[in-house]
Amino acid sequence: MTDQHVSPPADDLWSAVDHLWTWLDGHSAHEGREGLLLRILKLQEETGEVAQAVIGATGQNPRKGTTHTWDDVQAELCDVAITALVALRTLTPGTREVFARHLSKVLQRSSGAGGGAGK
């Protein structure tokens, strides 16, 4: 694998997730269970960056003032979504199917067709 960057089309989410997963696996210092756990923990880091951006966009740290924009918050939320999908891809090659099945359940619950709370 070369370091030459070849981007999949931005409108093809699953190809992009596979591309990022392949790239990360080729550049990872850790493999196996440890690599999987670290990739999942990366999600926590990214959610912390969302919180930091919201605090910065609202000026809630009086020592720092307004340090971020709502565009920064949007970008950080995108990083969370990407990181979560790549972590899911690391856990299973059936990422698309697992996600679609879960999304269908969530949509059923939110429309009242699921009959109640729960996962």
MOPAC internal coordinates of N, CA, C and O (Angstrom, degrees):
PM7 1SCF
backbone

  N    0.0000 0     0.00 0     0.00 0    0    0    0
  C    1.4536 1     0.00 0     0.00 0    1    0    0
  C    1.5299 1   109.20 1     0.00 0    2    1    0
  O    1.2310 1   120.44 1   -44.67 1    3    2    1
  N    1.3009 1   116.76 1   135.33 1    3    2    1
  C    1.4614 1   120.77 1   179.57 1    5    3    2
  C    1.5151 1   109.60 1   -96.56 1    6    5    3
  O    1.2310 1   120.75 1   -12.40 1    7    6    5
  N    1.3081 1   116.17 1   167.60 1    7    6    5
  C    1.4534 1   120.90 1   176.88 1    9    7    6
  C    1.5196 1   112.01 1   -86.45 1   10    9    7
  O    1.2310 1   120.22 1  -178.60 1   11   10    9
  N    1.3273 1   117.19 1     1.40 1   11   10    9
  C    1.4605 1   120.85 1   178.36 1   13   11   10
  C    1.5159 1   108.60 1   -63.70 1   14   13   11
  O    1.2310 1   120.19 1   -48.92 1   15   14   13
  N    1.3187 1   117.23 1   131.08 1   15   14   13
  C    1.4598 1   122.19 1  -175.92 1   17   15   14
  C    1.5215 1   109.57 1   -89.06 1   18   17   15
  O    1.2310 1   120.95 1   -60.58 1   19   18   17
  N    1.3183 1   115.80 1   119.42 1   19   18   17
  C    1.4572 1   121.91 1   175.19 1   21   19   18
  C    1.5157 1   106.63 1  -121.18 1   22   21   19
  O    1.2310 1   120.34 1   -64.79 1   23   22   21
  N    1.3173 1   116.96 1   115.21 1   23   22   21
  C    1.4545 1   121.01 1  -176.65 1   25   23   22
  C    1.5122 1   111.16 1   -93.26 1   26   25   23
  O    1.2310 1   120.76 1   -44.88 1   27   26   25
  N    1.3426 1   116.15 1   135.12 1   27   26   25
  C    1.4571 1   118.70 1   171.32 1   29   27   26
  C    1.5282 1   108.36 1   -74.13 1   30   29   27
  O    1.2310 1   119.74 1   -17.30 1   31   30   29
  N    1.3104 1   118.11 1   162.70 1   31   30   29
  C    1.4672 1   119.60 1   178.05 1   33   31   30
  C    1.5247 1   110.48 1   -57.21 1   34   33   31
  O    1.2310 1   120.29 1   -43.70 1   35   34   33
  N    1.3170 1   117.05 1   136.30 1   35   34   33
  C    1.4554 1   121.66 1  -177.40 1   37   35   34
  C    1.5237 1   112.03 1   -63.39 1   38   37   35
  O    1.2310 1   119.89 1   155.48 1   39   38   37
  N    1.3285 1   117.82 1   -24.52 1   39   38   37
  C    1.4637 1   119.70 1  -178.37 1   41   39   38
  C    1.5265 1   112.37 1   -84.71 1   42   41   39
  O    1.2310 1   119.59 1   178.82 1   43   42   41
  N    1.3124 1   118.39 1    -1.18 1   43   42   41
  C    1.4560 1   122.03 1   177.73 1   45   43   42
  C    1.5303 1   108.56 1  -106.58 1   46   45   43
  O    1.2310 1   121.08 1   -96.04 1   47   46   45
  N    1.3177 1   115.54 1    83.96 1   47   46   45
  C    1.4568 1   122.60 1  -174.23 1   49   47   46
  C    1.5201 1   112.72 1   -54.47 1   50   49   47
  O    1.2310 1   120.22 1   132.81 1   51   50   49
  N    1.3169 1   117.19 1   -47.19 1   51   50   49
  C    1.4656 1   119.65 1  -173.31 1   53   51   50
  C    1.5185 1   111.83 1   -71.82 1   54   53   51
  O    1.2310 1   119.66 1   145.93 1   55   54   53
  N    1.3145 1   118.25 1   -34.07 1   55   54   53
  C    1.4657 1   120.25 1   174.01 1   57   55   54
  C    1.5197 1   110.41 1   -65.80 1   58   57   55
  O    1.2310 1   120.89 1   141.72 1   59   58   57
  N    1.3256 1   115.90 1   -38.28 1   59   58   57
  C    1.4634 1   120.14 1   178.32 1   61   59   58
  C    1.5197 1   110.49 1   -65.37 1   62   61   59
  O    1.2310 1   119.96 1   137.46 1   63   62   61
  N    1.3281 1   117.69 1   -42.54 1   63   62   61
  C    1.4651 1   121.15 1   178.25 1   65   63   62
  C    1.5256 1   109.59 1   -61.98 1   66   65   63
  O    1.2310 1   119.95 1   134.26 1   67   66   65
  N    1.3317 1   117.71 1   -45.74 1   67   66   65
  C    1.4675 1   120.52 1   177.69 1   69   67   66
  C    1.5248 1   111.74 1   -61.19 1   70   69   67
  O    1.2310 1   120.91 1   139.47 1   71   70   69
  N    1.3180 1   115.86 1   -40.53 1   71   70   69
  C    1.4643 1   120.73 1   179.17 1   73   71   70
  C    1.5304 1   110.83 1   -61.35 1   74   73   71
  O    1.2310 1   120.99 1   131.72 1   75   74   73
  N    1.3345 1   115.71 1   -48.28 1   75   74   73
  C    1.4661 1   119.87 1  -179.67 1   77   75   74
  C    1.5296 1   111.32 1   -65.00 1   78   77   75
  O    1.2310 1   120.19 1   139.68 1   79   78   77
  N    1.3252 1   117.24 1   -40.32 1   79   78   77
  C    1.4592 1   121.29 1   178.18 1   81   79   78
  C    1.5343 1   110.61 1   -61.52 1   82   81   79
  O    1.2310 1   120.53 1   134.89 1   83   82   81
  N    1.3244 1   116.59 1   -45.11 1   83   82   81
  C    1.4692 1   121.10 1   179.15 1   85   83   82
  C    1.5271 1   110.38 1   -62.48 1   86   85   83
  O    1.2310 1   120.60 1   134.74 1   87   86   85
  N    1.3173 1   116.46 1   -45.26 1   87   86   85
  C    1.4654 1   121.00 1  -179.86 1   89   87   86
  C    1.5282 1   110.48 1   -62.30 1   90   89   87
  O    1.2310 1   120.42 1   133.33 1   91   90   89
  N    1.3330 1   116.80 1   -46.67 1   91   90   89
  C    1.4651 1   120.00 1  -179.48 1   93   91   90
  C    1.5222 1   111.67 1   -63.53 1   94   93   91
  O    1.2310 1   120.25 1   138.27 1   95   94   93
  N    1.3298 1   117.12 1   -41.73 1   95   94   93
  C    1.4634 1   119.62 1   178.82 1   97   95   94
  C    1.5251 1   111.45 1   -62.53 1   98   97   95
  O    1.2310 1   120.41 1   146.31 1   99   98   97
  N    1.3184 1   116.82 1   -33.69 1   99   98   97
  C    1.4540 1   120.73 1   178.76 1  101   99   98
  C    1.5142 1   113.92 1   -74.85 1  102  101   99
  O    1.2310 1   120.45 1   164.19 1  103  102  101
  N    1.3296 1   116.74 1   -15.81 1  103  102  101
  C    1.4640 1   121.29 1  -177.46 1  105  103  102
  C    1.5297 1   112.76 1  -120.63 1  106  105  103
  O    1.2310 1   120.23 1  -163.93 1  107  106  105
  N    1.3084 1   117.16 1    16.07 1  107  106  105
  C    1.4586 1   121.03 1  -176.61 1  109  107  106
  C    1.5249 1   111.32 1   -87.12 1  110  109  107
  O    1.2310 1   121.39 1   -40.95 1  111  110  109
  N    1.3149 1   114.95 1   139.05 1  111  110  109
  C    1.4657 1   120.52 1   176.72 1  113  111  110
  C    1.5266 1   111.14 1   -84.37 1  114  113  111
  O    1.2310 1   120.39 1   168.79 1  115  114  113
  N    1.3333 1   116.87 1   -11.21 1  115  114  113
  C    1.4688 1   121.50 1  -176.51 1  117  115  114
  C    1.5171 1   109.48 1  -130.22 1  118  117  115
  O    1.2310 1   121.04 1   -37.25 1  119  118  117
  N    1.3245 1   115.61 1   142.75 1  119  118  117
  C    1.4573 1   120.89 1  -179.67 1  121  119  118
  C    1.5172 1   109.93 1  -122.30 1  122  121  119
  O    1.2310 1   121.19 1    -3.14 1  123  122  121
  N    1.3184 1   115.33 1   176.86 1  123  122  121
  C    1.4567 1   121.45 1   174.10 1  125  123  122
  C    1.5129 1   113.01 1    61.95 1  126  125  123
  O    1.2310 1   122.06 1    33.56 1  127  126  125
  N    1.3260 1   113.66 1  -146.44 1  127  126  125
  C    1.4675 1   120.56 1  -176.48 1  129  127  126
  C    1.5289 1   111.89 1   -59.39 1  130  129  127
  O    1.2310 1   120.38 1   138.63 1  131  130  129
  N    1.3310 1   116.88 1   -41.37 1  131  130  129
  C    1.4632 1   120.39 1   179.78 1  133  131  130
  C    1.5305 1   110.91 1   -61.73 1  134  133  131
  O    1.2310 1   120.28 1   135.97 1  135  134  133
  N    1.3308 1   117.06 1   -44.03 1  135  134  133
  C    1.4538 1   120.71 1   177.62 1  137  135  134
  C    1.5192 1   112.11 1   -62.01 1  138  137  135
  O    1.2310 1   120.49 1   138.66 1  139  138  137
  N    1.3315 1   116.68 1   -41.34 1  139  138  137
  C    1.4621 1   121.52 1   178.03 1  141  139  138
  C    1.5240 1   110.64 1   -62.25 1  142  141  139
  O    1.2310 1   120.46 1   131.71 1  143  142  141
  N    1.3227 1   116.72 1   -48.29 1  143  142  141
  C    1.4602 1   120.05 1  -179.18 1  145  143  142
  C    1.5230 1   112.06 1   -62.61 1  146  145  143
  O    1.2310 1   120.23 1   139.22 1  147  146  145
  N    1.3212 1   117.17 1   -40.78 1  147  146  145
  C    1.4635 1   120.28 1   178.37 1  149  147  146
  C    1.5246 1   111.62 1   -65.97 1  150  149  147
  O    1.2310 1   120.45 1   144.10 1  151  150  149
  N    1.3263 1   116.75 1   -35.90 1  151  150  149
  C    1.4686 1   119.78 1   178.76 1  153  151  150
  C    1.5160 1   110.19 1   -67.98 1  154  153  151
  O    1.2310 1   120.16 1   142.90 1  155  154  153
  N    1.3237 1   117.30 1   -37.10 1  155  154  153
  C    1.4634 1   120.48 1   177.10 1  157  155  154
  C    1.5293 1   110.08 1   -69.11 1  158  157  155
  O    1.2310 1   120.13 1   139.77 1  159  158  157
  N    1.3256 1   117.36 1   -40.23 1  159  158  157
  C    1.4712 1   120.47 1   177.63 1  161  159  158
  C    1.5251 1   112.12 1   -63.40 1  162  161  159
  O    1.2310 1   120.02 1   152.43 1  163  162  161
  N    1.3135 1   117.57 1   -27.57 1  163  162  161
  C    1.4657 1   121.71 1   177.62 1  165  163  162
  C    1.5272 1   110.67 1   -57.16 1  166  165  163
  O    1.2310 1   120.97 1   149.55 1  167  166  165
  N    1.3239 1   115.76 1   -30.45 1  167  166  165
  C    1.4594 1   120.39 1   178.42 1  169  167  166
  C    1.5310 1   111.16 1   -61.27 1  170  169  167
  O    1.2310 1   120.43 1   139.63 1  171  170  169
  N    1.3212 1   116.78 1   -40.37 1  171  170  169
  C    1.4614 1   120.46 1   177.67 1  173  171  170
  C    1.5272 1   111.27 1   -62.83 1  174  173  171
  O    1.2310 1   120.60 1   139.98 1  175  174  173
  N    1.3190 1   116.46 1   -40.02 1  175  174  173
  C    1.4632 1   119.92 1   177.13 1  177  175  174
  C    1.5292 1   110.45 1   -60.09 1  178  177  175
  O    1.2310 1   121.07 1   135.19 1  179  178  177
  N    1.3104 1   115.56 1   -44.81 1  179  178  177
  C    1.4680 1   119.77 1  -178.71 1  181  179  178
  C    1.5292 1   111.95 1   -65.48 1  182  181  179
  O    1.2310 1   119.82 1   141.01 1  183  182  181
  N    1.3375 1   117.96 1   -38.99 1  183  182  181
  C    1.4650 1   118.89 1   178.33 1  185  183  182
  C    1.5288 1   110.81 1   -66.55 1  186  185  183
  O    1.2310 1   120.49 1   147.60 1  187  186  185
  N    1.3293 1   116.67 1   -32.40 1  187  186  185
  C    1.4606 1   119.82 1   174.35 1  189  187  186
  C    1.5164 1   111.72 1   -63.12 1  190  189  187
  O    1.2310 1   120.76 1   144.95 1  191  190  189
  N    1.3218 1   116.15 1   -35.05 1  191  190  189
  C    1.4667 1   119.93 1   178.29 1  193  191  190
  C    1.5298 1   111.04 1   -69.55 1  194  193  191
  O    1.2310 1   120.10 1   148.60 1  195  194  193
  N    1.3426 1   117.41 1   -31.40 1  195  194  193
  C    1.4686 1   120.15 1   173.62 1  197  195  194
  C    1.5239 1   109.17 1   -63.45 1  198  197  195
  O    1.2310 1   120.73 1   132.87 1  199  198  197
  N    1.3265 1   116.21 1   -47.13 1  199  198  197
  C    1.4668 1   120.20 1   179.98 1  201  199  198
  C    1.5294 1   110.79 1   -60.07 1  202  201  199
  O    1.2310 1   120.71 1   136.36 1  203  202  201
  N    1.3165 1   116.25 1   -43.64 1  203  202  201
  C    1.4689 1   120.41 1   178.78 1  205  203  202
  C    1.5274 1   110.76 1   -60.62 1  206  205  203
  O    1.2310 1   120.30 1   138.52 1  207  206  205
  N    1.3267 1   117.02 1   -41.48 1  207  206  205
  C    1.4681 1   120.72 1  -179.54 1  209  207  206
  C    1.5349 1   111.49 1   -67.52 1  210  209  207
  O    1.2310 1   120.30 1   140.65 1  211  210  209
  N    1.3393 1   117.03 1   -39.35 1  211  210  209
  C    1.4689 1   119.97 1   177.86 1  213  211  210
  C    1.5306 1   110.00 1   -64.58 1  214  213  211
  O    1.2310 1   120.66 1   134.88 1  215  214  213
  N    1.3216 1   116.35 1   -45.12 1  215  214  213
  C    1.4605 1   120.05 1   178.08 1  217  215  214
  C    1.5254 1   109.91 1   -61.13 1  218  217  215
  O    1.2310 1   120.48 1   138.77 1  219  218  217
  N    1.3209 1   116.69 1   -41.23 1  219  218  217
  C    1.4593 1   120.57 1   178.56 1  221  219  218
  C    1.5202 1   113.54 1   -68.87 1  222  221  219
  O    1.2310 1   120.34 1   144.71 1  223  222  221
  N    1.3331 1   116.95 1   -35.29 1  223  222  221
  C    1.4712 1   120.62 1  -179.73 1  225  223  222
  C    1.5207 1   111.76 1   -72.77 1  226  225  223
  O    1.2310 1   120.73 1   151.27 1  227  226  225
  N    1.3334 1   116.21 1   -28.73 1  227  226  225
  C    1.4597 1   119.61 1  -179.10 1  229  227  226
  C    1.5236 1   112.83 1   -97.06 1  230  229  227
  O    1.2310 1   120.48 1   178.03 1  231  230  229
  N    1.3340 1   116.70 1    -1.97 1  231  230  229
  C    1.4622 1   120.77 1   178.28 1  233  231  230
  C    1.5159 1   113.16 1    66.94 1  234  233  231
  O    1.2310 1   119.93 1  -149.31 1  235  234  233
  N    1.3171 1   117.74 1    30.69 1  235  234  233
  C    1.4644 1   121.42 1  -174.89 1  237  235  234
  C    1.5201 1   114.52 1   -76.72 1  238  237  235
  O    1.2310 1   119.76 1   170.03 1  239  238  237
  N    1.3074 1   118.06 1    -9.97 1  239  238  237
  C    1.4634 1   120.28 1   175.02 1  241  239  238
  C    1.5263 1   106.87 1  -101.90 1  242  241  239
  O    1.2310 1   120.41 1   -76.75 1  243  242  241
  N    1.3416 1   116.82 1   103.25 1  243  242  241
  C    1.4633 1   119.27 1  -175.53 1  245  243  242
  C    1.5277 1   113.56 1   -62.42 1  246  245  243
  O    1.2310 1   120.55 1   156.04 1  247  246  245
  N    1.3098 1   116.55 1   -23.96 1  247  246  245
  C    1.4652 1   119.73 1   178.59 1  249  247  246
  C    1.5197 1   110.75 1   -71.48 1  250  249  247
  O    1.2310 1   120.15 1   147.19 1  251  250  249
  N    1.3355 1   117.31 1   -32.81 1  251  250  249
  C    1.4659 1   121.11 1  -175.88 1  253  251  250
  C    1.5198 1   113.39 1  -103.63 1  254  253  251
  O    1.2310 1   119.72 1   152.16 1  255  254  253
  N    1.3212 1   118.13 1   -27.84 1  255  254  253
  C    1.4611 1   121.14 1  -177.35 1  257  255  254
  C    1.5206 1   111.37 1    76.02 1  258  257  255
  O    1.2310 1   120.53 1    26.43 1  259  258  257
  N    1.3052 1   116.60 1  -153.57 1  259  258  257
  C    1.4653 1   121.83 1  -179.77 1  261  259  258
  C    1.5239 1   108.39 1   -83.60 1  262  261  259
  O    1.2310 1   120.99 1   -65.55 1  263  262  261
  N    1.3199 1   115.70 1   114.45 1  263  262  261
  C    1.4644 1   121.13 1  -175.03 1  265  263  262
  C    1.5251 1   113.40 1  -117.37 1  266  265  263
  O    1.2310 1   120.05 1   169.21 1  267  266  265
  N    1.3426 1   117.50 1   -10.79 1  267  266  265
  C    1.4611 1   122.14 1  -176.96 1  269  267  266
  C    1.5239 1   109.61 1  -134.47 1  270  269  267
  O    1.2310 1   121.11 1   -12.45 1  271  270  269
  N    1.3154 1   115.49 1   167.55 1  271  270  269
  C    1.4605 1   122.14 1   175.42 1  273  271  270
  C    1.5322 1   108.36 1  -116.43 1  274  273  271
  O    1.2310 1   120.86 1   -10.04 1  275  274  273
  N    1.3172 1   115.96 1   169.96 1  275  274  273
  C    1.4641 1   119.38 1   176.13 1  277  275  274
  C    1.5276 1   110.37 1   -69.16 1  278  277  275
  O    1.2310 1   120.24 1   156.20 1  279  278  277
  N    1.3196 1   117.15 1   -23.80 1  279  278  277
  C    1.4726 1   119.42 1   171.94 1  281  279  278
  C    1.5286 1   110.59 1   -64.26 1  282  281  279
  O    1.2310 1   120.48 1   143.01 1  283  282  281
  N    1.3422 1   116.69 1   -36.99 1  283  282  281
  C    1.4610 1   120.38 1   175.48 1  285  283  282
  C    1.5309 1   110.75 1   -62.50 1  286  285  283
  O    1.2310 1   120.69 1   139.36 1  287  286  285
  N    1.3371 1   116.28 1   -40.64 1  287  286  285
  C    1.4644 1   120.48 1   178.76 1  289  287  286
  C    1.5275 1   109.62 1   -62.83 1  290  289  287
  O    1.2310 1   120.49 1   135.99 1  291  290  289
  N    1.3232 1   116.66 1   -44.01 1  291  290  289
  C    1.4699 1   120.23 1   178.05 1  293  291  290
  C    1.5238 1   111.00 1   -58.88 1  294  293  291
  O    1.2310 1   120.50 1   134.72 1  295  294  293
  N    1.3156 1   116.65 1   -45.28 1  295  294  293
  C    1.4686 1   120.74 1  -179.65 1  297  295  294
  C    1.5273 1   110.86 1   -62.42 1  298  297  295
  O    1.2310 1   120.32 1   138.68 1  299  298  297
  N    1.3220 1   116.99 1   -41.32 1  299  298  297
  C    1.4663 1   120.30 1   179.80 1  301  299  298
  C    1.5255 1   111.15 1   -67.33 1  302  301  299
  O    1.2310 1   120.21 1   142.34 1  303  302  301
  N    1.3358 1   117.20 1   -37.66 1  303  302  301
  C    1.4643 1   119.63 1   176.13 1  305  303  302
  C    1.5280 1   110.95 1   -64.17 1  306  305  303
  O    1.2310 1   120.56 1   142.44 1  307  306  305
  N    1.3188 1   116.54 1   -37.56 1  307  306  305
  C    1.4728 1   119.83 1   175.38 1  309  307  306
  C    1.5188 1   110.42 1   -62.91 1  310  309  307
  O    1.2310 1   120.44 1   139.04 1  311  310  309
  N    1.3319 1   116.76 1   -40.96 1  311  310  309
  C    1.4700 1   120.15 1   177.68 1  313  311  310
  C    1.5273 1   111.06 1   -60.66 1  314  313  311
  O    1.2310 1   120.16 1   141.58 1  315  314  313
  N    1.3405 1   117.30 1   -38.42 1  315  314  313
  C    1.4623 1   121.15 1   177.89 1  317  315  314
  C    1.5266 1   109.99 1   -62.83 1  318  317  315
  O    1.2310 1   120.42 1   132.81 1  319  318  317
  N    1.3305 1   116.80 1   -47.19 1  319  318  317
  C    1.4673 1   120.50 1  -178.99 1  321  319  318
  C    1.5268 1   111.31 1   -62.35 1  322  321  319
  O    1.2310 1   120.52 1   135.52 1  323  322  321
  N    1.3098 1   116.62 1   -44.48 1  323  322  321
  C    1.4699 1   121.20 1   179.68 1  325  323  322
  C    1.5254 1   110.23 1   -63.49 1  326  325  323
  O    1.2310 1   120.56 1   133.92 1  327  326  325
  N    1.3244 1   116.53 1   -46.08 1  327  326  325
  C    1.4598 1   120.91 1  -178.97 1  329  327  326
  C    1.5221 1   110.82 1   -62.32 1  330  329  327
  O    1.2310 1   120.25 1   139.16 1  331  330  329
  N    1.3250 1   117.13 1   -40.84 1  331  330  329
  C    1.4651 1   120.69 1   178.88 1  333  331  330
  C    1.5220 1   110.99 1   -64.21 1  334  333  331
  O    1.2310 1   120.05 1   136.89 1  335  334  333
  N    1.3209 1   117.51 1   -43.11 1  335  334  333
  C    1.4670 1   119.88 1  -179.42 1  337  335  334
  C    1.5275 1   111.56 1   -68.40 1  338  337  335
  O    1.2310 1   120.00 1   142.81 1  339  338  337
  N    1.3156 1   117.60 1   -37.19 1  339  338  337
  C    1.4686 1   119.83 1   177.45 1  341  339  338
  C    1.5300 1   110.01 1   -69.07 1  342  341  339
  O    1.2310 1   119.91 1   142.66 1  343  342  341
  N    1.3207 1   117.77 1   -37.34 1  343  342  341
  C    1.4655 1   120.50 1   176.47 1  345  343  342
  C    1.5278 1   110.08 1   -64.47 1  346  345  343
  O    1.2310 1   120.33 1   138.74 1  347  346  345
  N    1.3248 1   116.97 1   -41.26 1  347  346  345
  C    1.4638 1   120.74 1   176.49 1  349  347  346
  C    1.5246 1   110.67 1   -62.64 1  350  349  347
  O    1.2310 1   120.44 1   139.40 1  351  350  349
  N    1.3247 1   116.77 1   -40.60 1  351  350  349
  C    1.4710 1   120.94 1   177.46 1  353  351  350
  C    1.5227 1   111.09 1   -64.10 1  354  353  351
  O    1.2310 1   120.23 1   146.41 1  355  354  353
  N    1.3194 1   117.16 1   -33.59 1  355  354  353
  C    1.4556 1   121.27 1   177.07 1  357  355  354
  C    1.5339 1   110.46 1   -66.74 1  358  357  355
  O    1.2310 1   121.01 1   144.58 1  359  358  357
  N    1.3113 1   115.67 1   -35.42 1  359  358  357
  C    1.4590 1   121.12 1  -179.49 1  361  359  358
  C    1.5215 1   112.57 1   -75.26 1  362  361  359
  O    1.2310 1   120.25 1   145.04 1  363  362  361
  N    1.3394 1   117.12 1   -34.96 1  363  362  361
  C    1.4637 1   120.31 1  -176.84 1  365  363  362
  C    1.5281 1   111.17 1  -150.46 1  366  365  363
  O    1.2310 1   120.39 1   -42.96 1  367  366  365
  N    1.3330 1   116.86 1   137.04 1  367  366  365
  C    1.4653 1   118.47 1   174.65 1  369  367  366
  C    1.5375 1   112.31 1   -71.71 1  370  369  367
  O    1.2310 1   120.37 1   166.22 1  371  370  369
  N    1.3325 1   116.91 1   -13.78 1  371  370  369
  C    1.4670 1   120.86 1   178.96 1  373  371  370
  C    1.5133 1   112.31 1   -90.15 1  374  373  371
  O    1.2310 1   120.55 1  -141.90 1  375  374  373
  N    1.3042 1   116.56 1    38.10 1  375  374  373
  C    1.4630 1   122.57 1  -174.78 1  377  375  374
  C    1.5176 1   112.86 1   -52.89 1  378  377  375
  O    1.2310 1   120.61 1   130.73 1  379  378  377
  N    1.3100 1   116.44 1   -49.27 1  379  378  377
  C    1.4657 1   121.01 1  -176.28 1  381  379  378
  C    1.5294 1   110.61 1   -59.08 1  382  381  379
  O    1.2310 1   120.51 1   133.77 1  383  382  381
  N    1.3140 1   116.63 1   -46.23 1  383  382  381
  C    1.4595 1   121.16 1  -177.80 1  385  383  382
  C    1.5327 1   111.44 1   -68.70 1  386  385  383
  O    1.2310 1   120.71 1   137.41 1  387  386  385
  N    1.3340 1   116.24 1   -42.59 1  387  386  385
  C    1.4691 1   120.42 1   179.09 1  389  387  386
  C    1.5266 1   109.66 1   -61.56 1  390  389  387
  O    1.2310 1   120.62 1   134.69 1  391  390  389
  N    1.3193 1   116.41 1   -45.31 1  391  390  389
  C    1.4622 1   120.56 1  -179.10 1  393  391  390
  C    1.5251 1   110.85 1   -65.50 1  394  393  391
  O    1.2310 1   120.11 1   134.92 1  395  394  393
  N    1.3291 1   117.39 1   -45.08 1  395  394  393
  C    1.4710 1   121.06 1  -179.19 1  397  395  394
  C    1.5269 1   110.72 1   -62.06 1  398  397  395
  O    1.2310 1   120.37 1   138.05 1  399  398  397
  N    1.3177 1   116.89 1   -41.95 1  399  398  397
  C    1.4645 1   121.12 1   179.43 1  401  399  398
  C    1.5330 1   110.30 1   -63.64 1  402  401  399
  O    1.2310 1   120.53 1   135.96 1  403  402  401
  N    1.3195 1   116.60 1   -44.04 1  403  402  401
  C    1.4636 1   119.85 1  -179.62 1  405  403  402
  C    1.5296 1   111.10 1   -68.76 1  406  405  403
  O    1.2310 1   120.28 1   138.23 1  407  406  405
  N    1.3112 1   117.06 1   -41.77 1  407  406  405
  C    1.4601 1   120.66 1   178.43 1  409  407  406
  C    1.5260 1   110.58 1   -60.47 1  410  409  407
  O    1.2310 1   120.29 1   140.29 1  411  410  409
  N    1.3171 1   117.05 1   -39.71 1  411  410  409
  C    1.4596 1   121.12 1   177.80 1  413  411  410
  C    1.5283 1   110.83 1   -60.41 1  414  413  411
  O    1.2310 1   120.28 1   137.54 1  415  414  413
  N    1.3360 1   117.07 1   -42.46 1  415  414  413
  C    1.4638 1   121.05 1   177.72 1  417  415  414
  C    1.5260 1   111.27 1   -63.44 1  418  417  415
  O    1.2310 1   120.64 1   136.99 1  419  418  417
  N    1.3247 1   116.39 1   -43.01 1  419  418  417
  C    1.4661 1   120.36 1   179.69 1  421  419  418
  C    1.5240 1   109.99 1   -63.74 1  422  421  419
  O    1.2310 1   120.31 1   136.80 1  423  422  421
  N    1.3200 1   117.01 1   -43.20 1  423  422  421
  C    1.4668 1   120.37 1   178.90 1  425  423  422
  C    1.5240 1   111.47 1   -63.39 1  426  425  423
  O    1.2310 1   120.11 1   140.42 1  427  426  425
  N    1.3250 1   117.39 1   -39.58 1  427  426  425
  C    1.4707 1   120.41 1   176.97 1  429  427  426
  C    1.5212 1   110.63 1   -62.21 1  430  429  427
  O    1.2310 1   120.46 1   134.96 1  431  430  429
  N    1.3421 1   116.73 1   -45.04 1  431  430  429
  C    1.4626 1   120.03 1   179.40 1  433  431  430
  C    1.5279 1   111.28 1   -62.65 1  434  433  431
  O    1.2310 1   120.33 1   139.37 1  435  434  433
  N    1.3230 1   116.98 1   -40.63 1  435  434  433
  C    1.4610 1   119.54 1  -175.46 1  437  435  434
  C    1.5255 1   112.22 1   -74.29 1  438  437  435
  O    1.2310 1   120.32 1   160.27 1  439  438  437
  N    1.3315 1   116.99 1   -19.73 1  439  438  437
  C    1.4708 1   119.13 1   179.11 1  441  439  438
  C    1.5197 1   111.58 1   -92.88 1  442  441  439
  O    1.2310 1   120.42 1   179.95 1  443  442  441
  N    1.3337 1   116.80 1    -0.05 1  443  442  441
  C    1.4552 1   119.86 1  -179.35 1  445  443  442
  C    1.5111 1   113.13 1    86.97 1  446  445  443
  O    1.2310 1   120.10 1   174.92 1  447  446  445
  N    1.3329 1   117.42 1    -5.08 1  447  446  445
  C    1.4615 1   120.44 1  -177.92 1  449  447  446
  C    1.5152 1   111.77 1   -77.64 1  450  449  447
  O    1.2310 1   120.13 1   162.71 1  451  450  449
  N    1.3225 1   117.35 1   -17.29 1  451  450  449
  C    1.4705 1   120.84 1  -177.43 1  453  451  450
  C    1.5094 1   113.84 1   -79.07 1  454  453  451
  O    1.2310 1   119.66 1   163.88 1  455  454  453
  N    1.3247 1   118.26 1   -16.12 1  455  454  453
  C    1.4421 1   121.01 1   175.01 1  457  455  454
  C    1.5118 1   116.94 1    81.53 1  458  457  455
  O    1.2310 1   119.33 1  -172.86 1  459  458  457
  N    1.3171 1   118.88 1     7.14 1  459  458  457
  C    1.4579 1   117.82 1   176.76 1  461  459  458
  C    1.4944 1   114.50 1   157.45 1  462  461  459
  O    1.2310 1   121.83 1     8.03 1  463  462  461
  N    1.2998 1   114.10 1  -171.97 1  463  462  461
  C    1.4602 1   121.42 1  -177.70 1  465  463  462
  C    1.5161 1   110.23 1   -84.69 1  466  465  463
  O    1.2310 1   121.68 1    -6.79 1  467  466  465
  N    1.3265 1   114.39 1   173.21 1  467  466  465
  C    1.4554 1   120.19 1   177.49 1  469  467  466
  C    1.5081 1   110.58 1   121.04 1  470  469  467
  O    1.2310 1   121.78 1    -3.38 1  471  470  469
  N    1.3357 1   114.19 1   176.62 1  471  470  469
  C    1.4606 1   119.56 1  -178.70 1  473  471  470
  C    1.4960 1   111.76 1   -98.49 1  474  473  471
  O    1.2310 1   120.10 1   180.00 1  475  474  473

